[in-house]
Amino acid sequence: MNYNTAVQPKYYMHHPLTMRLNTLPRVRLANTPTPLQPLPNLTRHLKGPRILVKRDDLTGLAFGGNKARKLEYLMGDALKNNADIIVTGAGFHSNWCTQTAAAARKLGLPVILVKSGPEDGYEPPTWDGNHLLHHLLGADITILKEGSGQRRQEITQELRKQGRNPYTMPVGGSNPIGAAGYVNCMLELLGQSVEQGVKITHLYHATGSGGTQTGLALGAKALNTGIKVVGVTTGFGDVDRTTERLLNLSNETADFLEIDTRITADDINVLTQYGMGYGYATDAKMEAIKLTAETEGLLIDPVYTAPAMAALIDDARNGRLTNDDTAVFLHTGGTAALFPYRDPLMAHTRGEPLPWKIPQWSTDYT
């Protein structure tokens, strides 16, 4: 397998950060650069900041999404280490699991997924959303109520005893290798902003395991952009714990990339009030989905991108974003998750109360 070097705009080709990224093993899995597009109808509707979207939902791997950028470097490392099987996991309808399974299959590797669910061995009456995709991709799937991380470690040890060479991916791809994908994305975004004559003041995105926000915040600071990177949580972790996790990962990533830049608490902007619970259905999320679709024909998902868009909408309506600001919404993919939420989406569209808040596949469901 040949490793392809990073592709950044000409403005940053000789930046030390670019030079370091180009030394990392990488396999091309994503269609990049992804478009940076204006959202004029949403901008007019909100009567506030200029809004653009960075279309990482168009990365192309298994319906696209932000995980493809991380997987380029993680799979590069896996192949460098002669891995013959991939082990990972996350939530029941995980985008990460979908894209990891697709990347593994594209590279000819089997994949084991240990996912969380409301009970051990949970199986819904019908396959839908990402769970359907996991089966179509031929993943070996285990569902556990608790202890999925421990089980992944046990499986890895068992495989090694069998003479296999497993590569265990962190949940969400959030380690320094994966975070490098979003340092590279910041380089890409800055090149596009120069080409389009856009001065970006804010960047809104969903934050979960932290690799995306780490890469963006570290890249923004290392390149002296002045961009305020706003991570909107998907419903787990409070501000203090999330900030601590991001600080630790950002410093580990800076060391990995051999740069002197250090992220402080002042560089970490986390909003927790829009997720309400991982995968929960809320009126704010449903409104963000419907408004984005109606104004721009742009589809976002209830788990990740809807909380981020809900935060942007709220900040515009309440004057925290002004006419002088230019806000980029990072579309991190996940649109396959729309379909398991058909009932609350239908209710919201009809102006009716949501039929449920906690999905049946959630570990919080009782």
Beta strands, then each sheet from edge to edge (+ up, - down):
strand 1: 36-38
strand 2: 50-55
strand 3: 85-88
strand 4: 111-116
strand 5: 140-144
strand 6: 166-168
strand 7: 202-207
strand 8: 228-233
strand 9: 269-271
strand 10: 326-331
sheet 1: 1+ 2- 10- 7- 8- 9-
sheet 2: 5+ 4+ 3+ 6+
end
